Amino acid sequence: MYYSRKNDKNDKKNPNISETLIVSVVIAVISVVIIGVYGADYFKNQTALKLKNMYSLLSTAIDTSISNNGTPDKWDIEPGLSERASYDFFSDYIKPFLPVARDCKNSTKGICNFSFKELSGKPQSLSPKWVRFFVSDGNFIALQTYSDDFYKVVYFYVDTNGKRDLNASGRDVFMFVYWIKNRDNHLVEGKLLPYGFEYMKKEIISKDKDGCNKTATGNYCGALIMKDDWRIQKGYPWAQARYTIKN
């Protein structure tokens, strides 16, 4: 029988189908990991940037309103918490100074409904006492006022991707607050700030109710991002992660 050593050498040099498949699978897995890491970082950076832009948009609207309507302590806000109070405030002091593309008023129907999940996973849905509207870039905002003898405040929820996908607190839904009057803390008066910004970072993370952790609502997460210079730092509770403070 004729046997060729030349063919035997070629067989050793050329990878068989199994080896080729293994290499392909390894490359594919590595590619998925790399894309996942960089894709997540890209989305986090975009989220922080959009949040900063929304903050700038609302801040500019409030500043322009002050220029046109005088100082906020003289703004008329109906006492209590009601649909009428929120919408009258929005119409008089905010709407004229924002690029509002769609005014949902207090509707909770269809695209105007605002439902999302808290960071803990608990479903949340805003009541008709919240005014809802879209701005020209497609982002979605909800507004609610409250007023009594000691407090006068405007709350904002913003959805940084215009209600597409996610709809989760700390991921694309964030909360701002504008204190016009605060008997307990005059330092926050006249400032638009992420909800919970007055607390230290450790408190923002650890608070039981609204803290930026996976057992709370996540309403303070915007404050954490702002304190981190509008960045989502490593360990932010994004995907089952735990935020840690660097000394």
MINUDREN-737939 format. One line per 2 residues: number of its first residue (from 1); for each residue x, y, z of N, C-alpha, C, CB. Coordinates in steps of 0.2 Angstrom, whole numbers. Atoms other than C-alpha are relative to their C-alpha. Glycine has a CB too. Layout:
% MINUDREN-737939
NUM = X:Y:Z:X:Y:Z:X:Y:Z:X:Y:Z ~ ...;
% end
This chain:
% MINUDREN-737939
1 = 4:-6:0:0:0:0:4:6:0:-5:0:6 ~ -4:-6:1:6:17:-5:-2:5:6:0:3:-7;
3 = 2:-5:-6:7:30:10:4:6:-1:2:-3:7 ~ -3:-6:2:11:48:7:2:4:7:-4:4:-4;
5 = -2:-4:-6:21:57:22:-2:7:-2:7:-1:1 ~ 2:-7:2:18:73:12:-7:2:2:1:1:-7;
7 = 7:-1:-2:-1:72:15:0:0:7:-4:-5:-3 ~ 0:0:-7:2:68:33:2:6:3:4:-6:3;
9 = -3:-7:-3:12:84:36:-5:5:-2:7:1:-4 ~ 5:-5:2:-1:94:27:-6:0:5:-2:-1:-7;
11 = 6:1:-5:-15:87:38:2:3:7:-1:-7:1 ~ -2:-2:-6:-5:92:53:0:8:0:6:-2:3;
13 = 0:-7:0:-3:110:47:-6:3:-1:5:2:-6 ~ 7:-3:2:-21:113:41:-5:-2:6:-2:-2:-7;
15 = 5:1:-5:-34:115:55:-6:-4:-3:-2:6:4 ~ 6:3:2:-48:103:54:-7:4:2:-1:-7:4;
17 = 6:-4:-1:-67:108:55:-1:2:7:-6:-4:-3 ~ 1:-1:-7:-68:106:74:4:6:3:1:-7:3;
19 = -5:-5:-2:-53:117:77:-3:7:-2:7:-1:-2 ~ 2:-6:3:-60:130:65:-6:3:4:-1:-1:-7;
21 = 6:-2:-3:-77:130:74:1:3:7:-5:-6:0 ~ -2:-3:-7:-69:132:91:3:7:0:5:-5:3;
23 = -3:-7:1:-59:147:86:-5:5:-2:6:0:-6 ~ 5:-5:2:-74:155:78:-5:1:6:-4:-3:-6;
25 = 4:-1:-6:-84:152:94:3:5:5:-2:-7:3 ~ -4:-4:-5:-71:159:105:0:8:-2:8:-2:0;
27 = 0:-7:3:-69:175:93:-7:3:1:2:0:-7 ~ 7:-3:-1:-88:177:94:-2:2:7:-5:-5:-3;
29 = 1:-1:-8:-89:176:113:4:6:2:2:-6:4 ~ -4:-6:-1:-75:189:114:-3:6:-3:7:-1:-2;
31 = 3:-6:3:-83:200:102:-7:3:4:-2:-2:-7 ~ 6:-1:-3:-100:199:111:2:4:7:-4:-6:2;
33 = -2:-3:-7:-91:203:128:2:8:-1:5:-4:3 ~ -3:-6:2:-82:218:120:-6:5:-2:5:0:-5;
35 = 6:-4:2:-98:225:112:-4:2:5:-4:-4:-6 ~ 5:-1:-6:-108:223:128:3:5:4:-1:-7:3;
37 = -3:-4:-4:-95:232:138:0:7:-3:7:-2:2 ~ 0:-7:3:-93:247:126:-7:2:-1:5:-1:-6;
39 = 7:-2:1:-111:247:122:-3:3:6:-4:-6:-3 ~ 3:-3:-6:-116:249:140:3:6:2:1:-6:5;
41 = -3:-6:-1:-103:262:142:-3:6:-4:7:0:0 ~ 3:-5:5:-110:272:127:-7:2:2:0:-3:-7;
43 = 7:-1:-2:-128:270:133:0:5:7:-4:-6:1 ~ 0:-4:-7:-123:277:151:2:7:-2:5:-4:5;
45 = -3:-6:2:-113:291:143:-6:4:-3:6:0:-4 ~ 5:-4:4:-128:296:132:-6:1:5:-3:-5:-5;
47 = 5:-1:-5:-140:294:147:2:6:4:-1:-6:4 ~ -2:-5:-4:-130:306:158:0:7:-4:7:-1:2;
49 = 0:-6:4:-128:318:143:-7:3:-1:3:-1:-7 ~ 7:-2:1:-147:318:140:-3:3:6:-4:-6:-3;
51 = 2:-3:-6:-150:321:158:2:7:1:2:-5:6 ~ -3:-7:0:-139:336:158:-3:5:-4:8:0:-1;
53 = 3:-4:5:-147:343:143:-7:2:2:-1:-3:-7 ~ 7:-1:-3:-165:341:151:1:5:6:-3:-7:2;
55 = -1:-5:-5:-158:350:166:1:7:-2:6:-2:5 ~ -1:-7:3:-152:364:156:-6:3:-4:6:-1:-6;
57 = 6:-2:3:-168:365:146:-5:3:5:-3:-6:-4 ~ 5:-2:-6:-179:366:162:3:6:3:-1:-5:5;
59 = -3:-5:-3:-167:378:170:0:7:-4:8:-1:2 ~ 1:-6:5:-167:390:155:-7:2:0:3:-2:-7;
61 = 7:-1:0:-186:389:155:-2:4:6:-4:-6:-1 ~ 1:-3:-6:-187:394:173:3:7:0:2:-4:6;
63 = -4:-6:0:-174:408:171:-4:5:-4:7:-1:-2 ~ 3:-4:5:-183:415:156:-7:2:3:-1:-3:-7;
65 = 7:-1:-4:-200:414:166:1:5:5:-3:-6:2 ~ -2:-5:-5:-192:424:180:1:7:-3:6:-2:4;
67 = -1:-6:3:-187:437:168:-6:3:-3:5:-1:-6 ~ 6:-3:3:-204:439:161:-6:1:5:-3:-5:-5;
69 = 6:0:-4:-215:436:176:2:2:8:-3:-7:1 ~ -3:-2:-7:-204:442:191:2:-6:4:-6:3:4;
71 = -3:5:-5:-197:432:206:-6:-6:1:3:3:6 ~ 5:5:-1:-205:415:209:-4:0:6:3:-7:0;
73 = 4:-1:-6:-211:420:227:-6:3:-2:4:3:5 ~ 6:-3:2:-224:430:218:-4:-4:-5:2:7:-3;
75 = 4:4:5:-230:417:206:-6:-3:4:5:-6:-3 ~ 6:2:-3:-247:411:209:-1:-8:-1:-6:3:-4;
77 = 1:8:0:-249:392:214:-5:-1:4:7:-3:2 ~ 5:2:-4:-265:386:219:1:-5:6:-6:-3:-4;
79 = -2:4:-6:-264:378:237:-2:-7:-1:-4:3:6 ~ 2:8:0:-264:359:239:3:-3:-6:-7:-1:0;
81 = -3:4:5:-261:346:226:-6:-2:-5:3:-6:3 ~ 6:1:4:-273:346:211:2:0:-8:-5:5:1;
83 = -1:-1:7:-274:344:192:0:7:-2:-6:-4:-4 ~ 1:-7:2:-280:362:190:6:4:2:-6:3:3;
85 = -6:-4:-2:-265:369:200:6:-1:-4:1:-2:8 ~ -6:1:4:-252:360:191:-1:2:-7:1:-8:0;
87 = 0:-3:7:-259:364:174:0:7:-1:-6:-3:-4 ~ 0:-7:1:-262:382:177:7:3:1:-5:3:6;
89 = -7:-2:0:-244:384:183:4:-2:-6:3:-4:6 ~ -3:1:6:-238:375:168:-1:5:-5:-1:-7:-2;
91 = 2:-5:6:-248:386:156:3:7:1:-7:0:0 ~ -2:-7:-2:-243:402:165:8:1:0:-3:2:6;
93 = -7:-2:-2:-225:400:170:5:-5:-4:1:-1:7 ~ -5:5:3:-217:385:160:-1:-1:-7:0:-7:4;
95 = 1:1:7:-225:381:144:2:5:-5:-8:-1:-1 ~ -2:-5:5:-222:398:135:7:0:-1:-2:7:3;
97 = -8:-1:0:-203:396:138:3:-7:-2:2:2:6 ~ -3:6:2:-201:378:132:-3:-2:-7:-2:-6:5;
99 = 2:2:7:-202:370:114:-5:-6:1:6:-2:-4 ~ 5:5:-1:-218:360:118:-2:-2:-6:-5:3:5;
101 = 3:3:6:-222:348:104:-7:-3:1:5:-5:-3 ~ 7:3:-1:-237:340:112:-2:1:7:0:-7:-2;
103 = 3:-2:-7:-247:346:127:-5:-6:2:-3:7:1 ~ 4:6:-2:-255:330:135:-5:3:6:3:-6:2;
105 = 4:-2:-6:-263:341:149:1:-5:6:-7:1:-2 ~ -1:5:-6:-267:329:163:-2:-7:-2:-5:2:6;
107 = 3:6:2:-272:314:152:5:-6:2:0:0:-8 ~ -4:6:-2:-266:297:157:-2:-6:-6:-2:-3:6;
109 = 2:4:5:-272:289:140:6:-1:-5:-7:1:-3 ~ -5:1:6:-261:281:126:7:3:1:-3:4:-6;
111 = -7:-2:0:-244:289:123:1:5:6:2:4:-7 ~ -1:-5:-6:-248:302:137:0:-3:7:-6:5:0;
113 = -1:3:-6:-248:289:150:7:0:2:-3:-7:0 ~ -7:0:-2:-233:289:161:1:-6:5:3:7:3;
115 = -1:6:-5:-229:272:169:7:-2:-1:-5:-6:-2 ~ -7:3:0:-212:265:173:1:-4:6:5:6:0;
117 = -2:4:-5:-203:254:185:5:4:5:3:-7:-2 ~ -5:-3:-5:-194:260:201:6:-4:0:-3:0:7;
119 = -6:4:1:-176:254:203:-1:-6:4:5:5:4 ~ 2:6:-3:-183:241:215:-4:-5:-4:-3:1:6;
121 = 4:4:4:-193:234:201:-8:1:1:1:-7:1 ~ 7:-1:-1:-210:240:208:-3:5:-5:-1:3:7;
123 = 3:-4:5:-222:247:195:-2:7:3:-6:-4:-3 ~ 2:-7:-2:-226:266:196:-4:3:-6:6:4:2;
125 = 4:-4:5:-239:276:187:-2:7:2:-6:-4:-3 ~ 2:-7:-2:-242:295:188:-7:1:0:4:5:-4;
127 = 7:-2:0:-259:301:193:-2:6:-5:-2:1:7 ~ 2:-6:4:-269:314:183:2:7:3:-7:0:-1;
129 = -3:-6:-3:-262:327:195:6:2:-3:1:-1:7 ~ -7:-2:4:-246:327:184:-2:2:-7:4:-6:0;
131 = 0:-2:7:-246:337:168:5:-3:-4:1:8:0 ~ -4:4:4:-238:328:154:1:4:-7:-2:-7:-1;
133 = -1:-3:7:-230:335:138:7:-3:-3:0:8:1 ~ -6:2:3:-217:331:125:3:7:-3:-2:-4:-6;
135 = -3:-5:3:-204:343:119:3:-1:-7:7:3:5 ~ -1:0:7:-197:346:102:5:-6:-2:2:6:-3;
137 = -5:5:2:-183:333:103:-3:-7:2:7:1:5 ~ 3:7:-1:-195:319:108:0:-2:7:3:-5:-4;
139 = -1:2:-8:-191:319:127:-7:2:3:5:3:3 ~ 7:0:-4:-206:317:139:1:3:7:-3:-7:0;
141 = 0:-3:-7:-209:328:155:-7:0:3:3:7:-1 ~ 6:0:-4:-222:327:169:2:5:5:-2:-7:2;
143 = -1:-5:-5:-224:341:181:-6:0:5:0:7:-4 ~ 5:0:-5:-234:343:197:2:5:5:-1:-7:4;
145 = -2:-5:-5:-235:357:210:-3:-1:6:-3:7:-3 ~ 3:1:-6:-239:358:228:2:7:4:3:-6:4;
147 = -1:-7:-4:-241:374:239:-5:0:6:-3:5:-4 ~ 3:-2:-6:-246:378:257:3:6:3:0:-7:5;
149 = -3:-5:-3:-241:390:270:7:0:1:-3:1:7 ~ -7:1:-1:-224:383:272:4:-2:-6:1:-5:6;
151 = -4:3:5:-219:375:256:-4:2:-7:0:-8:0 ~ 3:-1:6:-221:379:238:5:-3:-5:-1:8:-2;
153 = -5:4:3:-213:367:226:-3:-3:-7:2:-6:4 ~ 2:3:6:-213:360:208:4:-6:-1:1:6:-6;
155 = -3:7:1:-209:342:204:0:-1:-7:-3:-6:4 ~ 0:2:7:-203:336:187:3:-7:0:5:5:-4;
157 = -3:6:2:-201:319:180:2:1:-7:-5:-6:1 ~ -2:-1:7:-191:318:164:2:-7:-2:6:4:-1;
159 = -2:6:3:-189:303:152:5:2:-5:-7:-4:-3 ~ -5:-2:4:-173:305:143:0:-4:-7:7:-1:3;
161 = 0:3:7:-177:293:128:-7:1:-2:2:-7:1 ~ 7:-2:3:-195:300:125:-5:-6:1:1:1:-7;
163 = 5:6:-2:-204:284:133:2:-6:-4:-7:3:-1 ~ -2:6:4:-195:272:121:4:-5:5:4:2:-6;
165 = -4:5:-3:-189:256:128:-1:1:8:7:0:-2 ~ -1:-1:-7:-184:255:147:-6:2:4:6:4:1;
167 = 5:-3:-4:-195:267:156:1:-2:7:-7:-1:-2 ~ -2:2:-7:-186:264:173:4:5:3:5:-7:-1;
169 = -3:-5:-4:-181:275:187:8:-1:0:-3:1:7 ~ -7:1:-1:-162:278:187:3:-2:-7:2:-5:5;
171 = -3:2:6:-160:272:169:-2:5:-5:-3:-7:-2 ~ 2:-5:5:-170:284:158:-6:5:3:-3:-3:-6;
173 = 5:-4:-4:-183:291:171:4:3:6:-6:-4:2 ~ -4:-4:-6:-176:305:183:-5:5:3:7:3:-2;
175 = 5:-5:-3:-184:317:195:4:6:2:-3:-3:6 ~ -3:-7:-2:-180:336:197:-5:3:5:2:4:-6;
177 = 4:-4:-4:-187:348:210:2:7:0:0:-3:8 ~ -1:-8:-1:-189:367:211:-3:2:6:-2:3:-7;
179 = 3:-3:-6:-192:374:228:0:7:-1:5:-2:6 ~ 2:-7:0:-200:391:228:0:2:7:-6:2:-4;
181 = 0:-1:-7:-202:390:247:1:-6:4:-7:4:2 ~ -1:6:-4:-196:378:259:2:2:7:6:-4:-3;
183 = -1:-3:-7:-197:382:278:6:-3:3:-7:-1:4 ~ -5:4:-4:-185:368:283:7:1:-3:-2:-7:0;
185 = -7:0:4:-171:372:270:0:6:-5:2:-6:-3 ~ 1:-6:5:-170:390:263:6:-1:-5:1:6:4;
187 = -6:0:5:-153:385:254:-3:-3:-7:5:-4:3 ~ 2:3:6:-163:375:241:-5:4:-4:-3:-7:1;
189 = 5:-4:3:-175:389:237:3:3:-6:-3:5:5 ~ -2:-3:6:-174:396:219:4:-4:-4:2:7:2;
191 = -5:4:3:-164:382:213:-4:-7:-3:6:-2:4 ~ 3:6:2:-169:368:201:6:-5:1:-1:0:-8;
193 = -5:5:-2:-160:352:207:-3:-7:-1:3:1:7 ~ 3:7:0:-161:333:205:-3:-1:7:6:-5:-2;
195 = 3:2:-7:-172:326:219:5:-3:4:-6:-4:-2 ~ -4:2:-5:-162:323:234:7:3:0:1:-8:-1;
197 = -7:-2:1:-147:333:229:3:3:7:0:6:-5 ~ -2:-3:-7:-146:341:247:4:-5:4:-6:3:3;
199 = -3:5:-4:-140:325:254:7:-2:-3:-4:-7:0 ~ -7:3:2:-122:318:254:-1:-6:-4:4:-1:6;
201 = 1:5:5:-118:305:241:-1:-7:4:7:-1:-3 ~ 1:6:-3:-118:291:254:-7:-1:2:4:-1:7;
203 = 7:0:-2:-135:296:260:-5:-1:-7:-2:7:3 ~ 3:1:6:-141:297:242:-1:-7:-2:3:5:-6;
205 = 0:8:2:-136:279:239:-4:-4:5:7:-2:-1 ~ 2:5:-5:-142:272:255:-7:1:3:4:0:6;
207 = 7:-1:-2:-159:280:258:-5:-5:-1:-2:7:-3 ~ 4:6:1:-172:267:261:-6:2:-5:-4:-1:6;
209 = 6:-1:4:-187:276:251:2:2:-7:-4:5:3 ~ -1:-3:6:-180:286:237:8:-1:-2:-2:7:0;
211 = -7:1:2:-161:281:237:1:-3:-7:3:-4:5 ~ -2:3:6:-151:276:222:3:-7:1:5:5:-4;
213 = -2:7:-1:-151:258:226:-5:-5:-2:2:-1:8 ~ 5:5:3:-160:242:220:-5:-2:5:4:-5:-2;
215 = 5:2:-4:-171:241:235:-5:6:1:2:-2:7 ~ 4:-6:0:-178:259:233:-3:3:-6:5:6:3;
217 = 3:-3:6:-187:270:221:5:2:-6:-5:6:1 ~ -5:-3:5:-171:277:213:-1:7:-2:0:-4:-6;
219 = 1:-7:1:-178:295:213:6:4:1:-6:2:4 ~ -6:-4:-2:-161:301:220:5:-1:-5:2:-1:7;
221 = -6:1:5:-151:294:205:2:6:-4:-2:-6:-4 ~ -2:-6:4:-151:310:195:5:4:4:-6:4:-2;
223 = -5:-4:-4:-143:319:210:7:-4:1:-3:0:8 ~ -6:4:0:-130:305:211:4:2:-6:-1:-7:1;
225 = -3:-1:7:-126:308:192:3:7:0:-4:-1:-5 ~ -2:-7:0:-125:327:195:6:1:4:-6:5:2;
227 = -6:0:-5:-113:325:210:6:-3:-3:-2:-3:7 ~ -6:4:3:-102:314:199:2:4:-6:-2:-7:-1;
229 = -2:-4:5:-100:329:187:-4:-3:-7:7:0:-1 ~ 4:2:6:-114:322:175:3:-6:-3:-1:6:-5;
231 = -3:6:2:-106:305:174:-3:-6:4:8:0:0 ~ 2:6:-4:-112:288:178:6:-4:1:-5:-5:-5;
233 = -7:3:-2:-97:281:188:-1:-8:0:2:3:6 ~ 0:7:-1:-92:263:190:-4:-2:6:7:-3:0;
235 = 3:2:-6:-103:254:202:-7:3:1:3:1:6 ~ 7:-2:0:-119:264:198:-5:-5:-1:-1:6:-5;
237 = 4:6:0:-134:253:201:-4:-1:-7:-5:0:5 ~ 2:1:7:-136:250:182:-3:-7:-2:5:3:-5;
239 = 1:7:2:-136:231:180:2:-4:6:3:-2:-7 ~ -1:4:-6:-137:223:197:7:2:3:0:-7:-2;
241 = -6:-2:-3:-122:233:202:-1:4:6:4:4:-5 ~ 1:-4:-7:-119:242:219:5:5:0:2:-5:6;
243 = -4:-6:0:-112:259:220:4:1:6:-4:7:-1 ~ -4:-1:-6:-97:262:231:3:7:-1:5:-6:0;
245 = -3:-6:-1:-89:278:237:7:-1:0:-3:4:6 ~ -7:0:0:-71:281:233:2:5:5:3:2:-8;
247 = -3:-5:-5:-61:289:247:4:5:-3:3:-4:6;
% end
